[in-house]
Amino acid sequence: MKNMISRRNFLVAAGVVTAAGVLTACGGSSSTAASTSTAASAAGSTAASGDTIKVGVIGPLTGDVSVYGQAVVNGATLYLKQVNEKGGVNGKQLEIITMDEQGDATQAVTCFTKMCDQGITALVGDVTTTPTLAVVAESQDYNMPMVTASATAEAVTYDAETDTVYENVFRATFTDPFQGIKMADYAYQKLGYTKAAVIFKKGADYNEGLAENFVNEFEAQGGTIVDQESYSDGDVDYKTQLTTILGKAPETVFCPNYYQEVGQILSQAESIGLTVPFLGGDGWDGLEGYASNDQLTDTYFCANYAKGSNTDFEDAYKAEYGEEYPNGFSPLGYDAAMTIVYGIQAAEDAGLEAASDDYKQAVIDAIKGGTINGITGTFTFDEHNNPVKQTAILTYVDGKPVLKEMF
């Protein structure tokens, strides 16, 4: 039986309310984005307003991983603004409190506690795994409903060592193990491959996690793993490993690595005559430009979203931000915000007070038992609060990734 993290009663401290849409940096330099409305109040006033519902959105908007944070925050903010434009939730507007955690776990916790002081009733975030884990730990005392768009580590929602589910935490993306399993099933069931090899970077949780789960699932399906090869961080020459794989005569090679390295691997594989189809995970997103059309022929990888599959979202994103959505993190941010609003709707329908303990529990309960009709797919949640949904399988046509099918 799973252990459940219990919540502890708490009082949200009164504080200065942040204007809707205002960007705040925690513990460092600050920058400000244009706000759609102003809802500031003096210090000492109540943190929750009767006609607004405060929603936190947190991510790295500056720093090394800001390309991911900005994408998530933009996607989430777009959805929340759309809800407001349609009248809000039962007539109440969503007040968006956005903070920049700069890609740092300590800053992320500081931002989160500031948001709690300001009266948020739910959180979209965090973005990358390490800061998200820090916020998850802090969120337990608040029982704060939170949905990460993009943190893939299993430990974000579930502690395997203690068999504990973090009941207040959900994610819109699939986990690392899920990807490996999905691609093994697709290789065996849909593509008909019975012999596969694997090449992956050792010492990296993402790469090793996908590789291990692909191997286990492919063999469980009845397939044979003819070879497993690894390389180290910083390596640029993979010909020794690829030559060994060539000698084992696989029908396909699973390559669960990031696109820069995948491009080099595909090029070197072609140079030694290893021309069997390669398969990958969502780390392949961005591979175009790093490999030739010939090298990408008959390759497949899994992703949360396929460009062109929801033109309404893509057109709305471009209209809001003046550019096309940058990567798959934007649609995931959109769906994470949609999930939060799904829970808020239930709490509002129950007539509960925003930011109260009962309200937050109602949000959590609704999400746990709900069905989200997102743009990355329709999904429910499993026992570990991970989304249960189909995966977009992409292939390359004229060097561009296109949706092959949902699987």
C-alpha positions in Angstrom: 0.0 0.0 0.0 1.3 3.4 -0.9 2.2 5.9 1.9 0.5 9.2 1.5 2.1 12.5 2.5 -0.3 14.1 5.0 -0.9 17.8 5.0 -0.4 20.1 8.0 -2.7 23.0 8.8 -1.1 26.3 8.2 -1.9 30.0 7.9 -0.9 31.9 4.8 1.0 34.9 5.9 -0.4 38.3 4.9 1.8 40.1 2.4 2.0 42.4 -0.6 0.0 41.1 -3.4 1.8 40.9 -6.7 0.2 42.4 -9.8 -1.3 39.9 -12.2 1.4 38.8 -14.7 4.3 40.5 -12.9 7.6 38.7 -13.1 9.7 38.7 -9.9 13.2 37.3 -9.5 13.8 35.7 -6.1 16.9 36.6 -4.1 18.6 38.3 -7.0 18.1 40.9 -9.7 14.5 41.4 -10.9 12.9 42.1 -14.2 9.3 43.0 -15.0 7.0 41.9 -17.7 4.0 43.9 -18.8 0.9 43.0 -16.7 -2.6 42.7 -17.9 -4.1 44.1 -14.8 -3.1 45.7 -11.5 -4.2 44.1 -8.2 -1.7 45.5 -5.6 -2.7 45.9 -2.0 -0.9 47.3 1.0 1.1 45.1 3.3 -1.0 43.6 6.0 -4.1 43.1 3.9 -5.5 39.7 3.3 -3.6 37.6 0.8 -6.6 36.3 -1.1 -9.0 38.5 -2.9 -12.7 37.7 -3.1 -13.0 38.2 -6.9 -9.7 36.7 -8.0 -8.0 33.4 -7.7 -4.2 33.5 -7.4 -2.2 31.0 -9.5 1.6 30.7 -9.2 3.7 30.1 -12.3 7.4 29.4 -11.6 10.3 28.6 -13.9 13.9 29.6 -14.9 13.3 32.8 -17.0 17.0 33.7 -16.8 20.1 31.5 -16.7 21.3 28.5 -18.6 18.0 26.7 -18.9 15.8 29.7 -19.5 14.9 28.4 -23.0 12.8 25.8 -21.2 11.5 28.0 -18.5 10.3 30.7 -20.8 8.6 28.2 -23.0 6.7 26.6 -20.1 5.8 30.0 -18.5 4.6 31.4 -21.8 2.5 28.3 -22.6 0.9 28.3 -19.1 0.3 32.1 -19.1 -1.4 31.8 -22.5 -3.9 29.3 -21.2 -4.6 31.2 -18.0 -5.2 34.5 -20.0 -7.5 32.6 -22.3 -9.6 31.5 -19.3 -9.8 35.1 -18.1 -10.8 36.3 -21.6 -13.7 33.8 -21.5 -14.9 35.1 -18.1 -12.6 33.4 -15.7 -13.7 30.6 -13.4 -17.3 31.1 -12.2 -16.8 34.8 -12.9 -13.6 35.1 -11.0 -10.4 36.2 -12.8 -7.2 34.2 -12.4 -4.4 36.4 -11.0 -1.1 35.1 -12.4 1.9 35.5 -10.1 5.0 34.6 -12.1 8.5 34.3 -10.5 11.9 33.5 -12.0 13.9 30.9 -10.0 16.9 31.3 -12.3 17.4 27.6 -12.6 18.4 27.3 -8.9 16.8 25.0 -6.3 17.3 27.4 -3.4 15.8 30.3 -5.4 12.9 28.0 -6.4 12.0 27.4 -2.7 12.3 31.1 -2.0 10.0 31.9 -4.8 7.5 29.3 -3.8 7.3 30.5 -0.2 6.9 34.1 -1.4 4.0 32.9 -3.6 2.4 31.1 -0.7 2.7 34.3 1.4 0.9 36.1 -1.4 -2.0 33.7 -1.3 -1.6 31.4 -4.3 -4.1 28.5 -4.4 -2.2 26.3 -6.9 1.1 26.2 -8.7 2.2 25.6 -12.3 5.8 24.5 -12.0 8.6 24.0 -11.6 10.4 23.2 -14.9 13.6 21.2 -14.6 14.0 18.3 -12.2 16.3 19.6 -9.4 14.4 22.8 -8.6 11.1 20.9 -8.9 12.2 18.3 -6.4 13.1 21.1 -4.0 9.7 22.8 -4.4 8.0 19.4 -4.0 9.6 18.9 -0.6 8.6 22.4 0.5 5.1 22.0 -0.8 4.2 19.2 1.5 3.6 21.4 4.5 1.3 23.6 2.5 -0.5 20.7 0.6 -0.1 23.0 -2.4 -1.6 21.6 -5.6 1.2 21.7 -8.2 1.6 20.5 -11.7 5.0 20.4 -13.4 4.9 20.6 -17.2 8.3 19.1 -17.8 10.2 17.5 -14.8 10.5 13.8 -15.9 12.2 12.2 -12.9 10.1 9.6 -11.2 11.0 11.0 -7.8 9.0 14.2 -8.5 5.8 12.5 -7.7 6.9 9.3 -6.0 9.6 8.2 -3.5 10.4 4.6 -4.5 12.6 4.1 -1.4 9.7 4.8 1.0 6.9 3.8 -1.4 5.4 7.3 -0.9 3.2 9.2 -3.3 3.4 13.0 -3.1 -0.4 13.4 -3.4 -0.4 17.1 -4.2 2.1 16.9 -7.1 1.2 16.0 -10.7 2.9 16.3 -14.1 1.8 16.9 -17.6 4.8 15.2 -19.3 5.7 11.5 -19.3 8.5 10.1 -17.2 11.9 8.8 -18.5 11.0 5.1 -17.9 7.7 5.6 -19.8 9.6 6.7 -23.0 11.9 3.7 -23.0 8.9 1.4 -22.6 6.9 3.1 -25.3 9.7 3.0 -27.9 10.4 -0.7 -27.1 6.7 -1.5 -27.6 6.6 0.6 -30.8 9.7 -1.1 -32.2 8.5 -4.6 -31.6 4.7 -4.3 -32.1 4.4 -1.7 -34.8 7.7 -1.8 -36.7 8.2 -5.5 -36.3 11.8 -5.5 -35.2 13.0 -8.5 -33.2 16.7 -7.6 -32.9 17.9 -4.3 -31.5 21.0 -2.7 -30.2 21.4 0.3 -27.8 23.9 3.1 -27.6 23.7 5.6 -24.8 25.6 8.0 -22.6 26.6 6.5 -19.3 26.3 8.4 -16.0 23.3 10.4 -17.2 19.9 9.6 -15.6 17.9 10.5 -18.7 20.0 8.4 -21.1 20.5 5.4 -18.8 16.8 5.4 -17.7 15.5 5.3 -21.2 18.1 2.6 -22.3 17.4 0.4 -19.3 13.6 0.5 -19.7 13.9 -0.1 -23.5 16.0 -3.1 -23.0 13.8 -4.7 -20.3 10.6 -4.0 -22.3 11.9 -5.1 -25.7 13.1 -8.4 -24.2 9.8 -8.8 -22.3 8.0 -8.4 -25.6 10.0 -11.3 -27.1 12.8 -9.3 -28.8 16.5 -9.8 -28.5 19.0 -7.1 -27.5 22.1 -8.0 -29.5 24.4 -5.3 -28.0 24.5 -2.5 -25.5 27.2 0.2 -26.0 27.9 3.3 -23.9 30.0 6.3 -24.1 31.1 9.1 -21.6 30.2 12.7 -21.3 32.4 14.7 -23.7 33.1 11.9 -26.1 32.8 12.9 -29.8 34.1 9.7 -31.5 31.6 6.8 -31.4 32.9 4.7 -34.2 34.3 1.9 -31.9 30.9 1.4 -30.3 29.1 1.7 -33.6 31.4 -0.8 -35.3 30.8 -3.3 -32.6 27.0 -2.8 -33.0 27.4 -3.3 -36.8 29.0 -6.7 -36.2 26.0 -7.8 -34.2 23.6 -7.2 -37.1 20.7 -5.5 -35.3 17.6 -4.5 -37.2 17.4 -1.2 -35.4 19.4 0.8 -32.9 17.8 2.7 -29.9 19.7 5.9 -29.3 18.2 7.7 -26.2 20.5 10.7 -26.3 20.2 14.5 -27.0 20.0 15.8 -30.5 23.5 17.2 -30.7 25.1 13.9 -29.9 22.5 12.0 -32.0 23.5 14.0 -35.1 27.1 13.0 -34.6 26.2 9.3 -34.0 24.0 9.1 -37.1 26.7 10.7 -39.2 29.4 8.3 -37.9 27.1 5.3 -38.2 26.5 6.1 -41.9 30.3 6.5 -42.4 30.9 2.9 -41.3 28.0 1.4 -43.1 25.6 1.0 -40.2 22.4 2.1 -42.0 19.7 0.4 -40.0 16.9 2.7 -38.7 17.6 4.5 -35.4 15.0 5.2 -32.7 15.0 7.8 -29.9 13.2 9.6 -27.2 12.1 13.3 -26.7 15.8 14.3 -26.5 15.7 14.1 -30.3 13.5 17.2 -30.5 15.6 19.7 -32.4 17.6 17.1 -34.4 16.8 18.7 -37.7 19.9 20.5 -39.0 22.2 18.2 -37.1 21.7 15.2 -39.5 21.2 14.8 -43.2 17.9 13.7 -44.8 19.4 10.3 -45.7 20.6 9.8 -42.1 17.1 10.6 -40.8 15.3 8.2 -43.2 13.1 5.7 -41.3 14.1 7.1 -37.9 11.4 7.5 -35.2 11.2 9.1 -31.8 8.6 9.8 -29.2 7.5 13.3 -28.1 4.7 14.9 -26.1 3.6 17.1 -29.0 3.9 17.1 -32.7 4.1 20.5 -34.5 1.0 21.1 -36.6 -1.3 18.9 -34.5 -3.1 21.8 -32.8 -3.1 24.9 -35.0 -5.4 26.8 -32.6 -2.7 26.7 -29.9 0.1 27.5 -32.3 -1.7 30.4 -33.9 -2.7 31.8 -30.4 0.9 31.5 -29.2 2.3 33.4 -32.2 -0.4 36.1 -31.8 0.4 36.5 -28.0 4.2 36.4 -28.2 5.0 37.4 -31.8 6.8 34.2 -32.6 6.2 30.5 -33.1 6.3 28.3 -30.0 10.0 27.5 -29.4 9.8 23.8 -28.3 7.6 21.1 -26.8 7.8 22.7 -23.4 5.2 25.4 -24.4 2.3 23.0 -25.1 3.2 21.1 -21.9 3.0 24.4 -20.0 -0.3 25.0 -21.6 -1.6 21.6 -20.5 -0.2 22.0 -17.0 -2.1 25.2 -16.6 -5.2 23.5 -18.0 -4.8 20.8 -15.3 -4.6 23.3 -12.5 -7.7 25.2 -13.8 -9.6 21.8 -14.0 -9.0 21.4 -10.2 -9.8 25.0 -9.4 -13.1 24.7 -11.2 -14.1 21.9 -8.9 -13.1 23.8 -5.8 -15.0 26.9 -7.0 -18.1 24.8 -7.8 -18.0 23.5 -4.2 -18.1 27.1 -2.9 -14.8 26.8 -1.0 -12.6 29.8 0.0 -9.6 30.2 -2.3 -6.3 29.3 -0.7 -7.9 27.6 2.2 -6.9 24.0 3.2 -10.2 22.6 2.0 -10.0 24.4 -1.3 -6.5 23.1 -2.1 -7.6 19.6 -1.2 -10.5 19.9 -3.5 -8.2 20.9 -6.3 -6.0 17.9 -5.7 -8.9 15.5 -5.5 -10.4 16.8 -8.7 -7.2 16.5 -10.6 -6.5 13.0 -9.3 -9.9 11.7 -10.6 -10.1 13.9 -13.6 -9.7 13.7 -17.4 -7.8 16.5 -19.0 -8.5 17.2 -22.7 -5.1 18.7 -23.4 -3.4 19.7 -26.6 -0.7 17.1 -25.9 -3.4 14.5 -25.6 -6.3 13.5 -23.4 -5.0 12.1 -20.2 -5.9 10.9 -16.7 -3.5 10.2 -13.9 -2.1 6.9 -12.6 -1.4 5.9 -9.0 1.9 7.9 -9.0 0.2 11.0 -10.4 1.8 10.6 -13.9 -0.3 11.2 -17.0 -1.8 8.2 -18.8 -1.8 9.2 -22.4 -0.7 8.3 -25.9 2.6 9.3 -27.2 3.3 11.2 -30.4 5.5 9.1 -32.6 7.4 11.3 -35.0 9.4 10.5 -38.1 11.3 12.7 -40.6 10.1 13.8 -44.0 12.5 15.9 -46.0 14.5 16.5 -42.9 11.5 17.8 -40.8 9.8 15.9 -38.0 6.2 15.0 -38.7 3.6 13.0 -36.8 3.6 9.4 -37.8 0.8 8.4 -35.3 -0.3 8.5 -31.7 0.7 5.3 -29.9 
